[in-house]
Every structure is written in C-alpha cells, then in structure tokens.
C-alpha cells in the first residue's frame, strides 16, 4: 500500500497546490490512500465545511487537524457531520467529533489517529501517550495498518511518541511547526517516522504568512495582521509504503512538489 500524507495546508495557495498536484502524484506513484492536515486551510486559520469539501473533492481521503481547530465557528458542523474529518483525540470525551477512524483503502482497512502534543502548546489536553496506547490496541483488533498525525511543537515529544508506538503502528508523522524535517526513517519495529511533514503553501513567507508583518511584530511587539503569503507554493508531505499483511512500513520519503 502506498500512502501520501500532506503537511498542513495553508490558505488558498495551499488548497490550489493540492488540487493541481494531487492528481499527478496519485497517478505517478499509484497512491492508495491520501491524508492531509487541514487545520490552516481557511485563510491560514482553521477550516470550514465548504473548504473541507474542496479538499475532499481534490482526492484527499481523510483530513486531520490540530490547535487551530476552533478558529472557524463553522467547524462545529464539520465535527458533527463528517467522519472523514478528525480532531485531536485527546480533547475531553464530550467534545464533538472524533480523533480516530477506520477507513477503506482498496481491499484493506486503515486506521487513522490524530493527537496533539502538550509540550510548549497553549492547549493542555489529555495525555496523548496514554490515549494513543489504548486506542491503537483497539484499532489493531481490526487492522494492523495504522497512520498517526501527531500535531506537536517539541521534537523530543514527537520522537518519544513515535518510539513508543514502534511496532504498533505503520507510521507516525509530525505536524504543526511548518518546517519539513530531514529525519525520515523506519524504526526497528517497522514504524515509519518523520518529525514534521512541513506545510503545503507559500514558502516565500514566515510559516505561510507575509514576511514583513511578522518581522514588525518581533521588532515592536505590536499586533499585526498576518495575511497568507502567495509566492513559491510547494506541497510538502511524506510518502509511505506499507506491507498490507504485517502493517509494517517498507519505505518513507519526503515530498516537496512545487506548483508552477
């Protein structure tokens, strides 16, 4: 099985990249399943049902999210009605939506989990480590093919989380920092790992935002409007090959496709 994970989609430029580049990537690599983090897809902050449908229509099978989940009030409709949209599962149990799901990829089932880290994060959610262990155990009763989007700041937390799940899931890929890391690897137990997939959007920017307002905010500490930038749009992510029988990763490679 070949799975593509698309790093945080930022605004209209990021959505344009997904729509334009995904068909080519699907055909070129014979992709079986596509997951994308969409928490920055609405103007760089949050997601709406309309934008989620745009991303699904482009060929994405599951959308994950993170700490910008609540930036658009319309997300409540999405959480209530769309099982293909996941929120971090370490929110309290009475929060709307789901943090995991089992989906179909050809003739195989694939489990997808979305969790959020706690180190250096403003939202102090439940412990993702203990929750992940319990949830993975439940999902493995139905399928050994499991992908985890771990939305976290600290690389130490991400690596420890991935190491903990080695031999239990097919892949752990980090999101949130918007900087693609170069540490892709397969752990000894067969779990593919990457600390951060990067972001899909304008790279001539500061993490997807116009450069000058961000610099000004650091210079004078005054509030600024951080508009989404426009130039040098790249689709970032990770491609993972998984053995369908064992659920173990065979290969992981970074993706960086430029929109021309």
C-alpha positions in Angstrom: 0.0 0.0 0.0 1.2 3.5 -0.8 0.0 6.3 1.4 0.6 10.0 1.0 0.4 12.4 3.9 0.1 16.1 3.0 1.6 18.6 5.6 -0.6 21.5 6.9 -2.5 23.1 4.0 -2.2 26.9 4.4 -4.9 29.0 2.9 -6.0 29.3 -0.8 -2.4 28.8 -2.1 -2.1 25.5 -0.3 -5.5 24.4 -1.5 -4.6 25.3 -5.1 -1.4 23.2 -4.8 -3.4 20.2 -3.6 -6.0 20.5 -6.4 -3.3 20.9 -9.1 -0.7 18.5 -7.9 -2.5 15.6 -6.3 -3.9 14.0 -9.5 -0.3 13.8 -10.9 1.1 12.4 -7.7 -1.7 9.9 -7.4 -1.1 8.6 -11.0 2.7 8.8 -10.8 3.1 6.9 -7.5 -0.1 4.8 -7.7 -1.3 6.1 -4.4 -3.9 4.0 -2.5 -4.8 6.5 0.3 -4.3 10.2 1.0 -4.4 12.1 4.3 -3.9 15.8 4.7 -3.7 18.1 7.7 -6.2 20.9 7.0 -6.2 23.0 10.2 -4.8 26.1 8.4 -6.8 25.7 5.2 -9.3 28.6 5.8 -7.3 31.8 5.3 -4.4 30.3 7.3 -6.6 29.7 10.4 -9.0 26.8 10.9 -11.2 25.0 8.4 -14.9 25.2 7.3 -17.2 22.6 5.8 -17.0 24.2 2.4 -13.2 24.1 2.4 -13.2 20.6 3.7 -15.4 19.5 0.8 -13.0 21.3 -1.6 -10.1 19.3 -0.2 -12.0 16.0 -0.3 -13.0 16.7 -3.9 -9.3 17.1 -4.8 -8.8 13.5 -3.8 -7.9 13.6 -0.1 -9.5 10.7 1.9 -9.1 11.9 5.4 -8.4 15.4 6.9 -6.7 15.8 10.3 -6.3 19.0 12.4 -4.6 20.5 15.4 -4.5 23.5 17.7 -6.3 25.8 15.1 -9.3 23.5 15.2 -11.6 26.2 16.7 -10.5 29.2 14.6 -13.7 29.0 12.4 -17.0 28.6 14.1 -18.4 26.6 11.2 -16.1 23.7 12.3 -18.8 22.5 14.7 -20.9 21.5 11.7 -18.0 19.6 10.3 -17.3 17.8 13.5 -20.9 16.8 13.8 -21.4 15.5 10.3 -18.2 14.4 8.7 -16.5 11.2 9.9 -13.6 11.8 7.4 -12.6 14.9 9.4 -10.6 14.2 12.6 -9.7 16.4 15.6 -7.0 15.6 18.2 -8.4 12.7 20.1 -7.0 13.9 23.4 -9.8 16.5 23.9 -12.2 15.6 26.6 -14.7 12.9 25.7 -17.7 15.3 25.5 -16.1 17.5 22.8 -17.8 17.0 19.4 -16.1 14.9 16.7 -13.7 12.0 16.5 -10.0 11.6 17.0 -9.6 8.4 15.1 -11.4 6.3 12.5 -11.1 3.2 10.4 -11.4 3.8 6.6 -11.2 1.7 3.5 -8.2 1.8 1.1 -8.9 -0.6 -1.7 -9.5 -4.0 -0.1 -7.8 -3.1 3.1 -8.8 -1.2 6.2 -6.6 1.6 7.5 -6.8 3.2 10.9 -6.0 6.9 11.2 -5.3 8.7 14.5 -4.9 12.4 15.2 -3.4 13.5 18.5 -1.9 16.8 19.8 1.2 17.2 21.9 1.4 19.1 25.2 5.0 20.5 25.4 5.1 24.2 24.6 1.5 24.1 23.4 -1.1 26.5 24.8 -3.9 24.0 25.0 -3.2 21.5 27.7 -5.2 18.4 26.6 -5.3 14.9 28.0 -2.1 12.9 27.8 -1.6 11.8 24.2 0.8 9.0 25.1 -1.6 7.0 27.3 -4.6 7.7 25.0 -2.7 6.5 21.9 -1.7 3.2 23.5 -5.3 2.4 24.4 -6.7 3.5 21.0 -4.0 1.7 19.0 -4.7 -1.5 20.9 -8.4 -1.2 19.9 -7.7 -0.5 16.2 -5.2 -3.3 15.9 -8.0 -5.7 16.6 -9.4 -4.6 13.2 -6.4 -3.7 11.2 -2.6 -3.5 11.5 -2.3 -0.6 9.0 -2.4 2.5 11.2 -1.3 6.1 10.5 -0.8 8.7 13.2 -0.7 12.5 12.7 1.0 13.8 15.9 0.4 17.6 16.0 3.1 18.9 18.4 5.8 21.5 18.9 8.8 19.8 20.6 10.8 17.3 18.5 11.7 15.4 21.7 8.0 14.8 22.4 7.4 13.7 18.8 10.3 11.3 18.7 9.4 9.8 22.1 5.9 9.4 20.9 7.0 7.7 17.7 9.4 5.4 19.5 6.7 4.4 22.0 4.4 3.3 19.1 7.2 1.5 17.2 5.9 -2.0 16.1 2.4 -0.9 17.0 1.5 1.4 14.1 2.6 1.8 10.4 3.7 5.4 10.6 3.9 8.4 12.9 4.3 11.8 11.1 4.5 15.1 12.9 2.8 18.4 12.0 2.4 21.9 13.5 5.9 23.5 13.1 5.5 24.0 9.3 9.2 23.2 8.7 9.9 19.9 6.9 12.5 17.9 8.8 15.1 15.6 7.3 14.9 12.7 9.8 12.7 10.3 7.9 13.4 6.8 8.9 11.9 3.4 9.7 12.3 2.4 13.4 13.5 -1.1 14.2 9.9 -2.4 14.8 8.7 -1.3 11.4 7.2 2.1 12.1 7.9 4.9 9.6 8.7 8.2 11.3 9.2 11.9 10.3 9.3 14.7 12.9 7.5 17.2 10.7 5.9 16.9 7.2 6.3 20.7 6.6 3.4 22.8 5.2 1.6 23.0 1.8 1.5 26.6 0.8 3.7 29.7 0.1 7.3 29.1 1.1 8.3 32.7 0.4 6.9 33.6 3.8 7.2 33.1 7.5 5.5 29.7 8.0 3.0 30.6 5.3 2.4 34.3 6.3 3.5 37.5 4.7 7.1 38.3 5.9 7.0 42.0 6.8 4.2 41.9 9.3 5.8 39.1 11.2 9.1 40.9 11.3 7.4 44.0 12.6 5.7 42.1 15.4 9.1 40.9 16.6 10.6 44.4 16.3 7.9 46.3 18.2 5.7 43.7 19.9 2.6 45.4 18.4 -0.4 43.4 16.9 -0.2 42.8 13.2 -2.4 41.2 10.6 -0.6 38.1 9.3 -2.0 37.6 5.9 -1.3 34.4 3.9 1.6 34.9 1.5 1.4 33.9 -2.1 4.8 33.1 -3.7 6.7 29.8 -4.2 3.9 27.4 -3.4 5.1 23.9 -2.5 3.2 20.8 -1.5 5.1 19.2 1.4 4.5 15.8 2.9 5.6 12.2 3.2 5.0 9.1 1.1 5.0 5.8 2.9 4.9 2.3 1.5 3.3 -0.3 3.9 3.2 -4.0 3.8 -0.6 -4.8 3.9 -0.1 -8.1 5.7 2.1 -7.0 8.6 1.2 -3.3 8.7 4.9 -2.5 8.8 6.4 0.3 6.8 8.7 -0.6 3.9 9.8 2.8 2.8 9.3 6.5 3.7 10.3 9.5 1.6 9.8 13.2 1.9 7.6 15.0 -0.7 8.2 18.6 -2.0 6.3 19.3 -5.2 6.3 22.9 -6.5 3.2 24.5 -8.0 4.2 26.2 -11.2 
